[in-house]
Amino acid sequence: QVQLVESGGGLVQAGGSLRVSCAASARTFSYYIMGWFRQAPGKEREFVAGISKLGRSTNYADSVKGRFTISRDNAKNTVYLQMNSLKPEDTAVYYCAADQSPRFVATTLWSEYDYWGQGTQVTVSS
């Protein structure tokens, strides 16, 4: 069982930056692919970014490519999402998720992730 706790959300103006973090309770954090998803009111949960177990491979949604960066520190059991050049349409609850499968690259399908955090609100004002 893995517990995930997000932090770092908040209110920021358009064009600003924010970093959200996700701390995991797993003793073998490096066994998990990690992903960030988001869900805006009235919309489906969508993939934002993913990172492989050792951090060598990352992938992003087209909507955030070039603006967001996912990273992980396995020694600290933490995954990060650095968000730059934020837009009002980035407003959502951001969730981190852990995938314990043997795949090498993060999947974009939320249903493939085994553990989820409670989410952190990110609001971007125009």
N, C-alpha and C positions, 0 to 999 in steps of 0.2 A: 504494500500500500504506500502510495506517495501523496504527500500533502503539498500543495502549491499555494503560495501566498504572494499576490501581486502588491506592489506599492509604487508610489511616484506619480500617480495621476493627478490631474488638477485642471485649472483654468489657465489658458494661455491665449495671447492674441495671435491672429493670423500672421504667418511669417516667423513665428517664434519656434522655440525648441523645448523639448521635454524628454526625459528619460524615464521609462518605466522598468521596474525590476520584478523578478519573480524568484523567490527563494523556495527551494525544494527540500523536503525532509529526507529524501532517499539517501541511503548510505552509498549507493552505487549510481550516483547521478549521471555519470558518464555512460551508463547503459541505455540512456533514454535520448531519443530524438526529441527536440523541443520545438514548439511552435507558438506563435502569437496569432490570435484571432481577434476580431472585433465585431460588435453588434450594435447598430444604431437603432433607435426606436422605429418600429414598424418594418424593419428590414431583417433579412436572414443573417445568421452568423457567417462571416467571411474570413478567409485566410488572409493573413497579412505577411508573415515571414516565418521561415523555418530554418533550423540549424541542425547539422548532423551531430553525432554523439561526441566527436572530438573537436567539433567546430571547424572542420576543414571544408565543409560545403554548406552554402546558404542559398536560399531561394526566396523570392519576394513576389507579391502581387504586383501587377503592372502599375496599379494606382499609386504605389508607394516607392517603386524602384527609383533609386537615385536620391531619395529623401530620407528613408528609414534605413537603419542598420541594426541587424540582430547580432548579438555576440553572447558568449557564455564563458563563465569561469568555473571550471569543474572543481577546483580546489575550494571554492566558496559555495558550491551547489546553487549557483545563481545564473539566470539568463536575463539578458538586458534587451531593451528595444530603444534605441536612440532615434528620436523623431525630430527631424529638422524641416524647415520651410512648411510648417503646419498650415493646413487649410481648414476652413469651417466644415468641409465634408469629411474630415478625419474625426469629427466628434462621434464618440461611441464609448461603449464599455469595452475595455481591452482585457482579454483573457489569455493566460498562458496555459499550455497543455503539454502533456508528456506522452510519448508514444514508445511503448516497450517492445515493439516488433523488431525483427532482425533487419529491416530495410536500412539502406545506407543514406538515403536522401529523404528529407522531410516531405510527407505527403500534404497536399492542400485540402484533403477531405477531413472535415472536423470529426466525422464519425469514426475515423481510424485512430483517434487519440484516446488513451485509456484513462487519463487523469486530468482534472481541470481545477484551476483556481477559481476564486469567487469573483474575480474581475475588479478592475479599477477604472473609474470614470475619467475620460479625457474630453475636455470641452474646449473647442477653439472658437473664439469670438472673432467676428469680422470687423 
